[in-house]
């Protein structure tokens, strides 16, 4: 699976409530989008401290009030833009 497929699959898994599998896909990625997805998984799990670390590493801002679906949509656009 190439990078974009990995990122897209992780986003699909998040929407399917399979956060652990999504986490496994992105945990070793160091690029900003991978880090942002990693942070989103921790946010969903309620681990805001760890989520904040990954969002910062991605150069993104953690907004706990924002819907997961909206964030996934934005991240998906970023994947398409870089692909």
ZILINRA-V811500 format. One line per field, one symbol per residue. phi: phi as a letter, one per 20 degrees, with the letter a starting at -180 (. if undefined). psi: psi as a letter, one per 30 degrees, with the letter a starting at -180 (. if undefined). burial: b if it has 16 or more other ideal C-beta (glycine too) atoms within 10 Angstrom, else e. Layout:
phi: ???
psi: ???
burial: ???
This chain:
phi: .egffffffffffffemdffffgffdfdedfgfffffgfffffffnefffgggffffemddfcfeffffffgfffffffffee
psi: kleeeeeeeeeeeefghieeeeeeeffgkfleeeeeeeeeeeeefgieeeeeeeeeefglkkjffkkeeeeeeeeeeeeeef.
burial: eeeeebbbebbebbeeeebeebbebbeebeeebbbbbbbbbbbbeeeeeebbbbbebbebebeeeeeeeebbeebbebbeeee
